[in-house]
Amino acid sequence: MKPPPHRITACRRCHAPIVWCLTSANGRRQPVDAEPSEEGNVAVSSGADGILYVRTVTAARPDIKPGEWQAMPHHATCAFPPPRRSSSGGQRSTSGVRPVPWQR
């Protein structure tokens, strides 16, 4: 199964065909390759509201159900992926920080 043609857009970075889906876990938007892939680790389905939903294919739920297609997250295949964000925040500026402990 393929996504409906009106849902397919192009990636802003590599111009590959993608579809935007909502994750079933937390409702966040995720870009997914528009072409189905046997190596993909997500399953995409169309909801009754016409929105595409994506879930991760895991050991607990490895089966692709009727109405779903297996695809690859676009972040894994993009030729020009966005830079990774560090959870530590990287090097922080110390300007404006008091150099000695507060005194009472």
C-alpha positions in Angstrom: 0.0 0.0 0.0 1.2 3.5 -0.8 0.3 6.9 0.7 -2.4 9.0 -1.1 -0.7 11.2 -3.7 -2.1 14.4 -2.1 -0.2 13.6 1.2 3.2 13.4 -0.5 5.5 16.4 -0.2 9.2 17.0 -0.7 11.9 17.1 1.9 13.2 20.7 2.3 16.8 19.5 2.4 17.1 16.6 -0.1 13.8 17.0 -2.0 13.0 13.3 -1.6 9.2 12.4 -1.5 8.0 12.1 2.1 4.8 12.0 4.0 4.2 13.7 7.4 2.7 11.4 10.0 1.7 11.6 13.7 3.3 9.2 16.0 1.0 6.9 17.8 3.1 7.1 21.0 3.0 10.8 21.6 1.3 12.6 18.7 4.4 14.3 17.4 5.0 14.9 13.6 7.5 12.6 11.9 8.6 12.6 8.3 8.5 9.1 6.7 9.7 8.1 3.2 6.8 8.0 0.8 8.0 4.7 -0.8 7.3 1.5 1.2 10.4 -0.3 2.3 10.9 -3.9 3.5 13.8 -2.7 5.6 11.7 0.0 7.3 11.1 -0.1 11.0 7.8 1.9 11.1 4.3 1.0 10.1 2.1 3.7 8.6 -1.7 3.7 8.5 -4.4 6.1 7.5 -6.8 7.0 10.3 -10.6 7.4 9.9 -9.9 11.2 10.1 -7.7 11.0 7.1 -4.5 11.7 9.0 -1.5 9.3 8.6 -0.3 7.7 11.8 3.0 5.9 12.3 4.1 3.4 14.9 7.4 1.6 15.5 7.7 -2.0 14.4 9.0 -3.7 17.6 9.5 -7.3 18.8 6.2 -6.9 20.8 4.3 -5.8 17.6 6.3 -7.0 14.6 3.3 -7.7 12.3 2.2 -5.3 9.6 -1.6 -5.2 9.8 -4.0 -4.9 6.8 -4.2 -1.2 5.9 -0.6 -0.5 7.0 2.5 -0.2 5.0 6.1 -0.6 6.2 8.4 2.4 5.6 11.6 4.0 6.7 11.8 7.2 8.9 13.1 9.9 6.6 15.7 11.0 9.2 17.5 7.7 8.5 17.6 8.1 4.7 17.9 11.9 4.2 21.0 12.9 2.2 21.3 16.2 4.1 19.9 15.5 7.6 19.5 18.3 10.1 22.3 18.7 12.6 21.9 16.6 15.8 20.8 18.5 18.9 22.8 17.8 22.0 20.8 17.0 25.1 23.6 18.6 27.3 23.3 21.9 25.6 27.0 22.0 24.5 29.4 24.7 25.7 27.6 27.3 27.8 28.6 30.9 28.1 29.6 32.0 31.6 29.1 35.7 31.1 26.9 37.2 33.7 27.5 34.4 36.1 28.7 35.2 39.6 32.3 33.9 39.9 32.0 33.3 43.7 29.4 31.6 45.8 26.6 33.7 47.3 27.4 35.0 50.7 24.8 35.7 53.4 
